[in-house]
Amino acid sequence: MKRYFFALVILFVSLSACTSQKWLAVDTNVNTEQLLQKKFPKLYAEANAGEIVIDKIEQQLDKNGAMKYRVTYSHTGDDDEFDLLWQTIFMPMLLDD
């Protein structure tokens, strides 16, 4: 009985490992600028204008064998951290009597 249980556990682990689709960093031989220009023209234009900074580009194969891409970026004009510091630290210090 233990053999069957052990075999089922190994089968389950191997099948779950095969079905998991992880996002991987884009290969170094891929021209990321051309990829952005072709697949994500809006992000490409914003990156060239300096409005955003591309943090990461990842790829994944879908069920049909086609490559999917995911882009992570941040806005350069975001001052949310500074606004939070201003409201929570600096302003109370100025108003403190």
ROSE-4610 file (N, C-alpha, C; in Angstrom, 1 decimal, always signed):
// ROSE-4610
residu = [M/M/M/K/K/K/R/R/R/Y/Y/Y/F/F/F/F/F/F/A/A/A/L/L/L/V/V/V/I/I/I/L/L/L/F/F/F/V/V/V/S/S/S/L/L/L/S/S/S/A/A/A/C/C/C/T/T/T/S/S/S/Q/Q/Q/K/K/K/W/W/W/L/L/L/A/A/A/V/V/V/D/D/D/T/T/T/N/N/N/V/V/V/N/N/N/T/T/T/E/E/E/Q/Q/Q/L/L/L/L/L/L/Q/Q/Q/K/K/K/K/K/K/F/F/F/P/P/P/K/K/K/L/L/L/Y/Y/Y/A/A/A/E/E/E/A/A/A/N/N/N/A/A/A/G/G/G/E/E/E/I/I/I/V/V/V/I/I/I/D/D/D/K/K/K/I/I/I/E/E/E/Q/Q/Q/Q/Q/Q/L/L/L/D/D/D/K/K/K/N/N/N/G/G/G/A/A/A/M/M/M/K/K/K/Y/Y/Y/R/R/R/V/V/V/T/T/T/Y/Y/Y/S/S/S/H/H/H/T/T/T/G/G/G/D/D/D/D/D/D/D/D/D/E/E/E/F/F/F/D/D/D/L/L/L/L/L/L/W/W/W/Q/Q/Q/T/T/T/I/I/I/F/F/F/M/M/M/P/P/P/M/M/M/L/L/L/L/L/L/D/D/D/D/D/D]
num = [1/1/1/2/2/2/3/3/3/4/4/4/5/5/5/6/6/6/7/7/7/8/8/8/9/9/9/10/10/10/11/11/11/12/12/12/13/13/13/14/14/14/15/15/15/16/16/16/17/17/17/18/18/18/19/19/19/20/20/20/21/21/21/22/22/22/23/23/23/24/24/24/25/25/25/26/26/26/27/27/27/28/28/28/29/29/29/30/30/30/31/31/31/32/32/32/33/33/33/34/34/34/35/35/35/36/36/36/37/37/37/38/38/38/39/39/39/40/40/40/41/41/41/42/42/42/43/43/43/44/44/44/45/45/45/46/46/46/47/47/47/48/48/48/49/49/49/50/50/50/51/51/51/52/52/52/53/53/53/54/54/54/55/55/55/56/56/56/57/57/57/58/58/58/59/59/59/60/60/60/61/61/61/62/62/62/63/63/63/64/64/64/65/65/65/66/66/66/67/67/67/68/68/68/69/69/69/70/70/70/71/71/71/72/72/72/73/73/73/74/74/74/75/75/75/76/76/76/77/77/77/78/78/78/79/79/79/80/80/80/81/81/81/82/82/82/83/83/83/84/84/84/85/85/85/86/86/86/87/87/87/88/88/88/89/89/89/90/90/90/91/91/91/92/92/92/93/93/93/94/94/94/95/95/95/96/96/96/97/97/97]
x = [+0.8/+0.0/+0.9/+2.0/+2.8/+3.5/+3.7/+4.3/+3.3/+2.0/+1.1/+0.9/+0.9/+0.9/+2.1/+3.3/+4.5/+4.5/+4.0/+3.9/+2.9/+1.8/+0.8/+1.4/+2.1/+2.8/+3.8/+4.6/+5.6/+4.9/+3.8/+3.0/+2.4/+1.8/+1.2/+2.2/+3.4/+4.4/+4.9/+5.2/+5.7/+4.7/+3.4/+2.4/+2.2/+2.2/+2.1/+3.3/+4.4/+5.6/+5.5/+5.0/+4.8/+3.8/+2.8/+1.7/+1.9/+2.8/+3.0/+3.8/+3.2/+3.8/+4.3/+5.6/+6.3/+6.7/+6.7/+7.2/+8.7/+9.4/+10.8/+11.3/+12.5/+13.0/+13.3/+13.1/+13.3/+14.8/+15.0/+16.3/+17.2/+18.5/+19.4/+19.5/+19.2/+19.3/+18.1/+17.1/+15.9/+16.1/+15.9/+16.0/+14.8/+14.9/+13.8/+13.2/+14.0/+13.5/+12.5/+12.9/+12.0/+10.8/+11.0/+9.8/+8.8/+9.3/+8.4/+7.7/+8.5/+7.9/+6.8/+7.0/+6.1/+4.9/+5.1/+4.0/+3.4/+4.1/+3.6/+3.9/+3.3/+3.7/+3.4/+2.4/+2.1/+3.1/+3.5/+4.6/+5.9/+6.2/+7.4/+7.5/+6.4/+6.3/+6.5/+5.8/+6.0/+7.4/+8.0/+9.4/+10.4/+10.2/+11.0/+10.8/+9.6/+9.3/+9.8/+10.2/+10.7/+9.6/+8.4/+7.3/+7.3/+7.8/+7.9/+9.3/+9.6/+10.8/+10.5/+11.0/+10.7/+11.6/+10.9/+11.6/+12.0/+11.0/+11.2/+10.4/+10.9/+10.1/+10.3/+9.1/+9.1/+8.4/+8.6/+8.0/+7.4/+6.4/+5.8/+5.2/+5.3/+4.6/+3.2/+2.2/+0.9/+0.6/-0.7/-1.1/-0.8/-0.9/-0.8/+0.6/+1.6/+3.0/+3.4/+2.5/+2.8/+3.4/+4.3/+5.0/+4.2/+4.0/+3.3/+4.3/+4.1/+5.1/+4.3/+5.1/+4.6/+5.6/+5.2/+6.1/+5.7/+6.7/+6.6/+7.3/+6.6/+7.1/+6.7/+7.3/+6.9/+6.9/+6.1/+6.0/+7.1/+7.7/+8.8/+8.3/+7.1/+6.5/+5.8/+5.8/+5.1/+5.9/+5.2/+5.8/+5.0/+4.4/+3.5/+4.3/+5.6/+6.4/+6.7/+7.0/+7.3/+6.1/+4.9/+3.7/+3.3/+3.6/+3.3/+4.3/+5.5/+6.5/+6.1/+5.7/+5.3/+4.1/+3.1/+1.9/+2.1/+2.9/+3.1/+4.2/+5.3/+6.4/+6.7/+6.9/+7.3/+6.2/+5.0/+3.9/+3.6/+3.5/+3.3/+4.4/+5.7/+6.8/+6.7/+6.2/+6.0/+4.9/+3.8/+2.6/+2.8/+3.7/+3.9/+4.4/+3.6/+3.9/+4.6]
y = [-1.2/+0.0/+1.3/+1.2/+2.4/+2.7/+1.6/+1.8/+2.6/+2.2/+2.9/+4.4/+4.6/+6.0/+6.8/+6.2/+6.9/+7.1/+6.2/+6.4/+7.5/+7.5/+8.6/+10.0/+10.0/+11.3/+11.8/+10.9/+11.2/+11.6/+10.9/+11.3/+12.6/+12.9/+14.2/+15.4/+15.2/+16.2/+16.4/+15.4/+15.5/+16.2/+15.8/+16.5/+17.9/+18.3/+19.7/+20.5/+19.9/+20.6/+20.9/+20.0/+20.1/+21.2/+21.3/+22.2/+23.6/+23.8/+25.2/+26.0/+27.1/+28.0/+29.2/+29.3/+30.4/+31.5/+32.7/+33.8/+33.8/+33.9/+33.9/+35.2/+35.7/+36.9/+36.7/+37.7/+37.6/+37.3/+36.4/+36.0/+37.2/+37.0/+38.1/+38.3/+37.3/+37.5/+38.2/+38.5/+39.2/+40.7/+41.4/+42.9/+43.5/+43.9/+44.4/+45.7/+46.5/+47.7/+47.4/+46.5/+46.1/+45.4/+44.6/+43.8/+44.8/+45.8/+46.9/+47.6/+48.0/+48.7/+48.0/+46.7/+45.8/+45.4/+44.9/+44.4/+45.4/+46.4/+47.4/+48.8/+49.2/+50.6/+51.7/+51.6/+52.7/+52.8/+51.7/+51.7/+52.1/+51.7/+52.1/+53.6/+54.2/+55.7/+56.4/+55.9/+56.5/+56.3/+55.2/+55.0/+55.9/+56.1/+57.1/+58.5/+58.8/+60.2/+60.4/+59.4/+59.5/+59.5/+59.1/+59.1/+57.9/+56.8/+55.5/+54.9/+54.1/+53.3/+51.8/+51.1/+49.7/+49.0/+48.3/+47.5/+46.1/+45.4/+44.0/+43.6/+42.8/+42.2/+40.7/+40.0/+38.5/+37.8/+36.6/+35.8/+34.5/+33.9/+32.7/+32.0/+30.7/+30.0/+29.7/+30.0/+29.6/+28.2/+27.8/+26.4/+26.0/+27.0/+26.8/+26.9/+27.2/+27.3/+28.7/+29.6/+31.0/+31.7/+32.6/+33.4/+34.5/+34.7/+35.8/+36.6/+37.9/+38.8/+39.6/+40.0/+40.8/+41.8/+43.1/+44.2/+44.8/+45.0/+45.7/+47.1/+48.1/+49.5/+50.3/+51.5/+52.5/+53.8/+54.7/+56.1/+56.9/+57.8/+58.6/+59.8/+60.2/+61.4/+61.2/+59.9/+59.6/+60.2/+61.0/+61.5/+61.1/+59.9/+59.4/+59.2/+58.7/+58.5/+59.9/+60.9/+62.2/+62.8/+62.6/+63.2/+62.5/+61.2/+60.5/+61.0/+61.2/+61.7/+63.1/+63.9/+65.3/+65.3/+64.5/+64.5/+63.9/+62.9/+62.2/+62.7/+63.2/+63.6/+65.1/+65.7/+67.1/+68.1/+67.9/+68.8/+68.8/+67.7/+67.7/+68.4/+68.3/+69.0/+70.5/+70.9/+72.4/+72.9/+72.1/+72.6/+72.4/+71.7/+71.4/+72.7/+73.1/+74.3/+74.0]
z = [+0.0/+0.0/+0.0/+0.8/+0.8/-0.5/-1.3/-2.7/-3.6/-3.5/-4.3/-3.9/-2.6/-2.1/-2.6/-2.4/-2.9/-4.4/-5.2/-6.6/-7.0/-6.2/-6.5/-6.1/-5.1/-4.7/-5.7/-6.2/-7.2/-8.5/-8.9/-10.1/-10.0/-8.8/-8.6/-8.7/-8.0/-8.1/-9.5/-10.2/-11.6/-12.5/-12.3/-13.2/-12.8/-11.6/-11.2/-11.6/-11.6/-12.1/-13.6/-14.3/-15.8/-16.2/-15.4/-15.7/-15.3/-14.3/-13.9/-15.0/-15.2/-16.3/-15.6/-15.5/-14.8/-15.8/-15.3/-16.1/-16.0/-17.1/-17.1/-17.7/-17.3/-17.9/-19.4/-20.2/-21.6/-21.9/-22.9/-23.2/-23.6/-23.4/-23.7/-25.2/-26.0/-27.5/-28.1/-27.3/-27.7/-27.6/-28.7/-28.7/-28.0/-26.8/-26.0/-26.6/-27.2/-27.8/-28.9/-29.8/-30.9/-30.4/-29.4/-28.8/-28.2/-27.5/-27.0/-28.1/-29.1/-30.2/-31.0/-31.1/-31.9/-31.0/-29.8/-29.0/-28.1/-27.7/-26.7/-27.2/-28.3/-28.8/-27.9/-27.1/-26.1/-25.1/-24.5/-23.5/-24.1/-25.3/-26.0/-26.1/-26.6/-26.7/-25.4/-24.3/-23.0/-22.4/-22.7/-22.3/-23.0/-24.3/-25.0/-24.6/-24.2/-23.7/-22.3/-21.6/-20.2/-19.2/-19.6/-18.7/-17.8/-18.3/-17.5/-17.6/-16.7/-16.7/-16.7/-17.7/-17.8/-16.8/-15.9/-14.8/-15.2/-15.9/-16.2/-17.4/-18.2/-19.3/-19.2/-19.1/-18.9/-20.0/-20.2/-21.2/-20.7/-21.4/-21.0/-22.2/-22.3/-23.4/-23.0/-23.9/-23.6/-24.0/-23.9/-24.2/-25.6/-26.5/-27.9/-28.4/-27.5/-27.9/-28.3/-28.3/-28.6/-27.4/-27.7/-26.6/-26.2/-24.8/-24.2/-23.5/-23.4/-22.8/-21.7/-20.6/-19.6/-19.2/-19.1/-18.9/-17.6/-16.7/-15.4/-15.6/-15.2/-15.3/-14.2/-14.0/-13.0/-13.7/-13.2/-13.7/-13.0/-13.8/-13.3/-12.6/-12.9/-12.2/-10.9/-10.4/-9.2/-8.0/-7.3/-6.0/-4.8/-5.0/-3.9/-2.6/-2.7/-1.5/-0.8/-1.6/-1.1/-0.5/-1.1/-0.6/+0.8/+0.8/+2.1/+3.2/+2.9/+3.8/+4.3/+3.3/+3.6/+4.6/+4.3/+5.1/+6.5/+6.6/+7.9/+8.7/+8.1/+8.9/+8.9/+7.7/+7.6/+8.0/+7.5/+7.9/+9.4/+10.0/+11.5/+12.2/+11.7/+12.4/+12.3/+11.1/+10.9/+11.7/+11.9/+12.6/+14.1/+14.6/+16.0/+16.7/+17.7/+18.5/+19.8]
